[in-house]
């Protein structure tokens, strides 16, 4: 079962599609997308204000390090970002997308400076957006705490929830 197709009612009653780790999903209004429990993972949202379409990628790692990893490509920013863009592009015409990101935390104090998965995830998502000429208009990244990110396809509003800081609107 693909968790990206599940609809889960959040507290406010709006239908939400949950985007699990290594998944990409696209919805139209009035649906929303949610990436729960982001630690070092990064959730990327892309929103098309003209068509009220929203997309989300729940990215686990920056890029594969070997050929064996390629079968699970959507876990990686280098595959997930271009795939999400391709799913949002109309067949004809130009689309203007706005990007927002959240996550990329350092969840463990003993994390090696060489590892820093969260920072590397954020850097690769920014790199991919730059290659595709998509503006990053807002972010809530870094730190040492988990977040949950929700994109409302109707308005493009992104809500980031964390136990430490409550609710932040992007």
Buried (B, 14 or more C-beta within 10 A) or exposed (E): EEBBEEEEEBEEEBEBBBBBBBBBBBBEEEBBBBBBEBBBBBBBBBBBEEEBBBBBBBBBBBBBEEEEBEEEBBBBBBBBBBBBBEBBEEEEEEBEBBBBBBBBBBBEEEBEEEEBBBBBBBBBBBBBBEEBEBEBBBBBBEBEBBBBBBBBBBEBBBBBBBEEEEEBEB
